[in-house]
């Protein structure tokens, strides 16, 4: 299954979209050495990114029989609890808990190949039709004004 939107960071990490419908999403990644911390287990940032992308997809997943919309989401807030180290192939399963006019509330969990819980998270996402900063030049902190 292909991602409905081009997400360069998720593509770089090798994320695979497994499910995207009815307020649910599943995304998988196979942990490589480059994605590990000093103990050679999945870096927490990888696990959090997997949760973030899965929950965002659950927030904007189409209803049964409908096509995905052009509307996107951005993360407003996220909390992650780590349960055990992640190794091998990880799968994030996320679901939409509640959607309001402009916000979505989601939860998700990451599991390993043995279906053991690796991490659990919750997140709040804002629905957007576009980013207001798109196309503008952002001044870097090291540039003079």
C-alpha positions, 0 to 999 in steps of 0.5 A: 500500500502506498502512502497517500502523501509524500513524506520524505522523512518516513520514506528515508526511514523505510516506513511501510503503510499497512493499513489506512482506513476507518480511523485506523492506521498501521505502519511498519519499519525494519530496524537497521543498525543506523536506526539504533542507539548505543545499545543497538536497539531502536533509537527512541526517536525512531519509535516516537516517529513511527508512533507520530506518523501512524497516529497522524495517518489514523487521524486523517484516514478515510471512512469506508469506501471514501478516498483520502482527502487533501487535508493534512495534520500536524502534531500539536502534542504527543506523549510516549511511554517506552515499555521495552527495547525495540529490535527487528521489524516494528509495527505501529497500530494507531486509532482515532479516538475523537475528531473535532472540527479542527483537532484529532485525538489519537492513540497508538502502540508499537509492537515487535515481531513477537507482538510484544508491546514496545511503546504506547503513545497519545497525540493531538493533531490539528487538521490543516489544508496547507502550511502558512509558511510554505514557500517563505524563506525562514531566517536561520539563527546564525544569519544576521538580520 
